[in-house]
Amino acid sequence: MKKIGLIGTGMLGTAVGLHLLESGFQVTSYNRTTEKTKILENKGAQIVPSPKEVAENSEIVITVVKDANAVKQVSFESDGIIFGKHENLIVCDMSTISPLDSKMISKKFLDNSIVMLDIPVMGGPNVAINGELVMMVAGNKLAFEKCKEIFDVIANKVFFLGESGTAHAIKLAMNLQIAMLALALSEGILLSKAAKIDPKVFLEILNSTYFKTGMSENKAYKMIRDNFEATFTLENLKKDINTIFETARSYGLELPMTKVAKETYENAVKEGFGNLDYTGVLAFLKKLNEHN
Ligand SMILES: NC(=O)c1ccc[n+]([C@@H]2O[C@H](COP(=O)([O-])OP(=O)(O)OC[C@H]3O[C@@H](n4cnc5c(N)ncnc54)[C@H](OP(=O)(O)O)[C@@H]3O)[C@@H](O)[C@H]2O)c1
């Protein structure tokens, strides 16, 4: 399989596309806003005006768009993927959506005789560019085996979880960690500052303990310099926290921390912090504490 379609050239899609081109694949791409395909076009991707044409030109189509509505639009609406279907087509959705939505979407694809795999990932554009994502896969096992070679190019760890929806359930459990860690770091930084201790010292101590994380060892140093250049937007994390909340509710689960995080990220977006990196929740908390 050498012909790959890519729908969605936001931050993650562009990085995945660049890596596929670099690895020798033919990439056909579509994005709702055409200007955002320029980077890939300059590196040799073929840009087409609709998801339908992406499907016609590809053996595997990867969708990497904002949310479930966007996946439905590019898949089923006019000039969507299903209108470009052919015998060998497999659709793989890398967007972060709910397990319920992924089940509904994969069923609708199957009703149109197209196999769909859920392939949510961990890791941002900075690791995607080197094929170092961590991928969770759910859906048809045979289709997974067909695509595995390509998944191994995109990710350095690939986990097959089972039937449609299972990969997204775990992806949501992952994003729960991201949301909580960004909040815990932000509040720790604020506490250190209020105590007149350089937050760098807070990080140095934290990173000398068992409780350090990749985030505390890396992004946290950008946070204390108020550098919130986005690799994954706060707006998108808010979307995921809402999905986590709704999914937990559908399982009959009460998750009190999720409730608080949901409120905090929602307020941050309302206050205009949505386009920052998700770690920009620190900027929102600073604003909340301006009186100090
Ligand atoms: N960035 C990360 O670190 C990361 C990591 C793992 C998973 N994800 C997930 O991957 C997905 C993409 O993330 P991203 O960071 O690349 O986001 P992004 O930079 O905000 O890009 C979003 C993409 O979705 C498209 N889109 C939004 N609404 C659409 C609609 N109604 N119809 C068609 N296309 C639509 C956008 O098209 P336009 O350009 O036209 O707006 C753009 O291509 C999200 O589900 C996100 O949660 C991101």
The ligand as a Tripos MOL2 file, in Angstrom:
@<TRIPOS>MOLECULE
LIG
   48    52     1     0     0
SMALL
NO_CHARGES

@<TRIPOS>ATOM
      1 N1         -2.3190   18.2960   18.0050 N.am      1 LIG1
      2 C1         -2.1480   17.2340   18.7630 C.2       1 LIG1
      3 O1         -1.1880   17.1600   19.5490 O.2       1 LIG1
      4 C2         -3.1130   16.0740   18.7010 C.ar      1 LIG1
      5 C3         -2.7000   14.8390   19.2230 C.ar      1 LIG1
      6 C4         -3.5730   13.7430   19.1780 C.ar      1 LIG1
      7 C5         -4.8390   13.8800   18.6190 C.ar      1 LIG1
      8 N2         -5.2200   15.0970   18.1260 N.ar      1 LIG1
      9 C6         -6.5670   15.1820   17.5270 C.3       1 LIG1
     10 O2         -6.4200   15.2380   16.1110 O.3       1 LIG1
     11 C7         -7.4480   16.0580   15.5320 C.3       1 LIG1
     12 C8         -6.7990   17.2100   14.7760 C.3       1 LIG1
     13 O3         -6.0250   17.9530   15.7080 O.3       1 LIG1
     14 P1         -5.0850   19.1780   15.2810 P.3       1 LIG1
     15 O4         -4.2380   19.4890   16.4550 O.co2     1 LIG1
     16 O5         -4.4740   18.9180   13.9580 O.co2     1 LIG1
     17 O6         -6.2040   20.3340   15.1680 O.3       1 LIG1
     18 P2         -6.2120   21.6610   14.2870 P.3       1 LIG1
     19 O7         -4.8430   22.1090   13.9880 O.co2     1 LIG1
     20 O8         -7.1490   22.5500   15.0190 O.co2     1 LIG1
     21 O9         -6.8810   21.1760   12.9170 O.3       1 LIG1
     22 C9         -8.2240   20.7970   12.8620 C.3       1 LIG1
     23 C10        -8.5120   20.2530   11.4800 C.3       1 LIG1
     24 O10        -9.8920   19.8650   11.4140 O.3       1 LIG1
     25 C11       -10.4920   20.4860   10.2730 C.3       1 LIG1
     26 N3        -11.9060   20.7190   10.5170 N.ar      1 LIG1
     27 C12       -12.4830   21.2980   11.6070 C.ar      1 LIG1
     28 N4        -13.8160   21.3180   11.4670 N.ar      1 LIG1
     29 C13       -14.0930   20.7600   10.2540 C.ar      1 LIG1
     30 C14       -15.2900   20.4910    9.5460 C.ar      1 LIG1
     31 N5        -16.4880   20.7810   10.0660 N.pl3     1 LIG1
     32 N6        -15.1990   19.8940    8.3230 N.ar      1 LIG1
     33 C15       -14.0000   19.5720    7.7970 C.ar      1 LIG1
     34 N7        -12.8130   19.7950    8.4250 N.ar      1 LIG1
     35 C16       -12.8760   20.3760    9.6460 C.ar      1 LIG1
     36 C17        -9.7230   21.7950   10.1220 C.3       1 LIG1
     37 O11        -9.9470   22.3340    8.8470 O.3       1 LIG1
     38 P3         -9.7670   23.9330    8.6110 P.3       1 LIG1
     39 O12        -8.2940   24.1150    8.3840 O.co2     1 LIG1
     40 O13       -10.5990   24.2080    7.4340 O.co2     1 LIG1
     41 O14       -10.2480   24.6110    9.8710 O.co2     1 LIG1
     42 C18        -8.3030   21.2760   10.3540 C.3       1 LIG1
     43 O15        -7.8010   20.6050    9.2300 O.3       1 LIG1
     44 C19        -8.3350   16.5070   16.6990 C.3       1 LIG1
     45 O16        -9.3960   15.5960   16.8510 O.3       1 LIG1
     46 C20        -7.3860   16.4180   17.9030 C.3       1 LIG1
     47 O17        -8.0840   16.2610   19.1130 O.3       1 LIG1
     48 C21        -4.3870   16.1870   18.1310 C.ar      1 LIG1
@<TRIPOS>BOND
     1     1     2 1
     2     2     3 2
     3     2     4 1
     4     4     5 ar
     5     4    48 ar
     6     5     6 ar
     7     6     7 ar
     8     7     8 ar
     9     8     9 1
    10     8    48 ar
    11     9    10 1
    12     9    46 1
    13    10    11 1
    14    11    12 1
    15    11    44 1
    16    12    13 1
    17    13    14 1
    18    14    15 2
    19    14    16 1
    20    14    17 1
    21    17    18 1
    22    18    19 2
    23    18    20 1
    24    18    21 1
    25    21    22 1
    26    22    23 1
    27    23    24 1
    28    23    42 1
    29    24    25 1
    30    25    26 1
    31    25    36 1
    32    26    27 ar
    33    26    35 ar
    34    27    28 ar
    35    28    29 ar
    36    29    30 ar
    37    29    35 ar
    38    30    31 1
    39    30    32 ar
    40    32    33 ar
    41    33    34 ar
    42    34    35 ar
    43    36    37 1
    44    36    42 1
    45    37    38 1
    46    38    39 2
    47    38    40 1
    48    38    41 1
    49    42    43 1
    50    44    45 1
    51    44    46 1
    52    46    47 1
@<TRIPOS>SUBSTRUCTURE
     1 LIG1         1 GROUP 0 **** ****
